[in-house]
């Protein structure tokens, strides 16, 4: 088929290679942006020229110069772009996803030559290896975001992760929650351990684990019956300050003599890698405390004051509502193990720790609390998140309406 006149001429050079020069636009100084193409065959030159002309037509011409590999770009993206907007622990997790699943399959592919087929092979390899759908979805989200940034910066003609058919999608997770009777059983079991009020806070008002463990007395007003959920306790892994494990000879970064811990603006280190940071999303808020929980927290504080006296000045001054005997913060891993132990002791389903928050939501909905109020108490970013608990509450709602029926509709027996 005859080509149009604007198609550049292809010539055979003295180097035995075929050459073509393609104008793809204008440089910032107004001069033509001309790309030099040289290949061993005319067909290879034509293929590259067609690619450049397609990019020109689409207004997505890749910057001049040799393109970086997918692995090189992802490492740059994680170290710069992602680190500005994400928690350092989150970035560490993202890097693990990329190193485990993306680099082995397509890490060496130049980013400007990445195709949807490369992306398909990544997800197919994960599927064949038995990885969970949630893991594949998370990998897709990280990869798609990184490639979108590369596309906007002119490093690649398209975001290959966005044009694949049947992109991985997250399945709707079924919310797991305890019934009212099961929640009471857990609280009864908790009465036999220290910091039992920690579980009352979790089940009654739905505080996240980090929010409960990071709660401080200076943010709790028992007289007014309110608490400011402004902080959460979080473990932040240390990094090698020396550069790499090979330099100091210590595999674990926490054992590195020059170890460092990345802190973002406003974060406060406490001890042993634990920090205080702002709550997730839009979770920073002041919430009311039920009068029964106020009374329980008063009793809890009395016990804590006695522990301070017994410590004789050795009590840590972190002001934590829920702390170890010496006032030091409770390790999230130990808190998680305690939840599992309580579920077993109470004879209730072995739910994830976040199930306590789900329980608070479903019980409030079952008792007729308006969904907008439930959203406010739990600090959900969107009402759609709160609506996800409505179907969970069905069993509890049935029990609640049965009690209402027994109370209001009971008829006196006939003599």
N, C-alpha and C positions, 0 to 999 in steps of 0.2 A: 504494500500500500504506500502510495506517495506521501512523503512527509511534508508538513507545512514549511514555508520558507524560514520561519523563525527558529526552526530546528538547527542547532549549530553544526557546522561542518566537522567531519571527523577526518583527521589526517594521520598518516603513518610517519612517525619520527625516525631520526637517525638511530635512536636507541632501540629500534624494532618494536616499539609500543605505539598503540593508537591513542591519539590525543583529541580532546575537545574542550572548548571554553564556553561555559554557560553563564549568562547574566541572570541572576536570580533576584535582583533588586538594586537598592542603592545603599551605600555606606553612610554613616552619620555626616561625613564631610561632603556628601553629594556625589561622590564618584561611584561608578558602577560597581556593584558587588559581583565579581566574576569568579566562578569556581573552575579550577582546572581538573579535568578528569583524564586519567591515563590508565589503560588496561592492556592486556595481552591480545584481546580480540575485539573486533568491532561490536560483536553482540554484547560483550561485557560493558563497553563504553555506552552503547545505546541504553542498556538497562539502567546504568547510573544516571545518564542524562534524563531519561524518563522520570526517574525518581526525583531528581532535582526540579524538573518542570512541574511535576505534580505538587511538590512542596510549595513552589512559587504560586501556583494557582490557588492552593488552599491557604496561603498566607502563613505557612508554618515552616519556613526554611530554617534548617538546623544551622547553628553557628559554625563558622569555618574552623578547621582544625580536626585532628583525629579525635573521634568520640571516646569517652571513657567507658570502661566496662560497667556492667550492671552492679557488680560488687563494689567497684570504686565509688560509684555514685551513691549507693545505699549507705556506705560507711560515711561519706561526706554528709549526706542528708541527716543521718542519725546524730552525727556529732555537732552539726550546726543548726539546721532548721528544726528538727524534732526536739533538740535539747532546749530550745528557746521557749517552746510551748508545752512541753510535757515534763512530768516528774522524772528525775534521774533514774528512779527505779523502773519506771515505765519504759524509758529508753533502753535500759539494760535488757528488759524483757523483749522489746522489739528486736534488738540485736541478736538475741538468742533465736528467735523465729527465723530471721534472715540467714543466719549461719547454719542452722540445722536443715532448713527446707529449700531455700532459694539458691544460695551459692553453689551447692553441689550440682544442681541441675542446669542453671543458666548464669551463674556468676561471672563467667568469662566472656559472655556475649556483649558486644558493644551496645550501649544503650540506644544509639540511633539506628541500630539494626535489629532491635528486639521486636519480635512478632507475637501475635496472639497465640501461635502454636507453641512458642517457648513458655508462655504463661500456662497454657493447658497442660504441658508436660510437668510443670512444677506441681500443680494440684493433683494430677494423676499419680505422680510418684508418692505424694502424701497419702492419697487414698489407698494406694496399693500397700503402703506401709502400715495401714490401719489407724491413721491419725483421726482424731475426732473431728466431726464437722465444724465444731466451734473453733478448733485450731486452724483449719483450712480457711474459714471465714476471716479470722483475725489476720492470718498471713496475707490474704487478699486485700484487706483494708490497708495494712501498712504499705504493701507494695503499690497499690493503686494511688495512695496519697503521695508517695515518693516520686512516682512516675509523672503524676500530674504537675508537681513542682518542676520537674525536669522539662516537661513539655512547655510550661509557661515561660521557662528561662531559655527556650530555644535550643535545648540540648537534644531533643528528639522530635521527630515530625508528628508523633501522636502518643497518646497514653495507651499502650497495648493492653493494659489490664482493664480498661473501660470498654473495649470493643469486642471482648470475647463473648461468645454466646453462653447463656446459662451460667453467669458468674455466681460463685458461691454465695449462698444466702443463709443467714442465721435462722434456725428454726425457733419458733416461739417457745421459750422455756416455761415449763409448768411451775408455777409458784408453789413452793412447799411450805406449809405452815402447820403449827400445832393447833389442836382444838382447845377450847377453853379448859376442859378437864385436864388435858395433857399439859397445858401451860401451868396450871395450878400444881400439878404433880412435880414439875421441874422446880417451881419455887419452894415447894415443901422440902424437896431433897436439898435445895440450896441453903435452907435454914441451918444445916449442920456444918457449914463451912464458913471460913472467913470471907469477908466482902460479899455476903449474900445479896446485899442491896444492888450490887453490880448487875445481877440477873433480873432484878425487879426493874431497873432502869431500862434494860434491853427489851424486856417483854412488854412493859407497860407503855413506854413512850417511843420505842423503836429506835433507840440510839444505835448507830453502827459501832462495831467493835472499837475502832480507833477513837471515836468520839467519847465512848464510855471510859476507856482507859486514859484518855487525855483530858478528862474533865477535872477542873481545879476548883477548890472551894471559893476562891475569889470571884468565880463566875457563877456561883450558885447563891441565890437569895431565898433562904428557907422561909423567912418572914413574909416575903411577897409571893412565895410559891412559884418562882421562875428560875430557869437556868439559861445561861448564854452558851450555846453550842458554837463556840468560836474556834476550837482547836481539836485536833485529833492526834493521837500517838501513832507513830509510824516508824517502821524499821527501815533505815537507809543503809544499804551495803557500802562498805568502805571500798576504795579503789587504791591500786598501787600508786604511791607517790613517786616511786623510783622509775616507773615507766612500764615494767613488765615483770612477771614472776622470775624470768631468767636473770634479771639484774640483782635481786635481793635473795634469790634462792628460796623464797616462800611462796607456795602455791596459793594460799589464801591471802587475799588482799588485807584482811583484818590483822594478819600477822606481820605485815610489811612494816619495817621500822619507820618508813616515811609515809605511812598510810594517810589517806585524805578522804574527806567526806564532802560531797558536793551539797551545798545548801543554797536554796533559792531565796529571794528577798522575803523577809518576814519569818523564815523558819528558825526554830530554836533547838539547838542540840541539848539533849538531857544527859544520857549516859549509855555506854555500851552500844553505840550505833542507833539508839532510839532518838527520835526528834519529835518536836511538836510542829504541826503545819496546819494550814487552814483546811476546813472540811471540804469534802468532795463537791464540785460543782457549785450550786447556789445554796449549799447547806448551812451557811453561817446565819444563825437566827436565834432569837430568844423564844423559848417555848414554856408553856405552863407545866407545873408539876402537880399531879393529883394529891389531895390532902393526905391520903394513906401513904403515898410514897414520901411526902415531906416528913411524916412521923418516922418512917423507916430510916430515912437519911439522917435524922437527928440522932437516933439510936446508934447508927453506924459511926457518926462523928464522935460520940461519947466513947465508943470502944477505941477509936483511932487516937483520941486524946490520951487515953490510958496507955496505949502502946508507945506514944511519944515519951511519956513520963518514965516508963520502964526502960526505954532506950538510953536514958541519961545523957542527952546531948548528941547521941550518935544518929539520931533520926534525920533522914535526908529532908532538905527544905524545898521540895518540889511543889508542895501545896496540892498534891494529887488527891482526889476524892477516893479513888481506889488504888491502893498501893500495897507493896509488900510490908512485912512486919517492921522493916527499918525505914520505910518511907520511899524506897526506890520504886521505879515504875514496874508494872507487871508486864512481863514479856508476852507479846501477842500469841506466840506459839504455846505458851503455858496456859494462857486464857482459853485458847481453842481446845486444848486437851481437857481442861476443866469442863467445858461445855459438853464434850463427848461423854465424859464421866457422869455428868448430871443426867443426860438423856438416858444412859444405861441404868443408872440408879432409880430413875423415875419410871422406867419401863415404857418409854415413849419412842417413836420412830427416831432413828439416828439421822437427824437433819443436819445440813451445813450450818455453821454458826450464824450465817446471815438469815437463817430460818427464823431466828428470834425477831428480826425486824419484819419479816413477812407475817409472822404471827400477830404482831401489834397491829399491822395494817388490816389484816382480815378480820380480827376481833372487833376493831373499831367500826368497820363497815357492817359487820353482822349485827352490831348493836344499834345500827341506824344513824351513826355519825355521818353527816354530809360528806360526800367524797372530796369537796373542796377543802373542808376542814382537815380531813385525813392527809391530803396533800400538804397542807400548811404545817401540820405537826411533824410529818416525816420528811419535809423539805424536798419533795420530788421536784425535779426541774420542769416536768410537764405533767399535765393531768392524765395523759395517756398511760403513763407509768403507773399511776395510782389505780386506774381502771383495770389494770392487769390483775388486781387482787380481788375483783368483784366475784369471779367464779370460784375462787378459793374459799370465799366466805360462805358458800352455799350450805355446807353442813352446819357450820356454826350459826348461820342465819336461821336454819330450820330449828335448831335447839332454842335460839332466842325467841322465835315466834311461838314455839310450843310453850315456853315459860310465860309469855305474855298471854297466851290463850288460857292457860291454867289459872292465871291471876285474875284476868278480867272477865272471862266467859264462864267461869265455874258456876253452875246452878246449884242452889241448895237442894239437898236430897229430899225426896218425898217421904213424909212420915208413914 
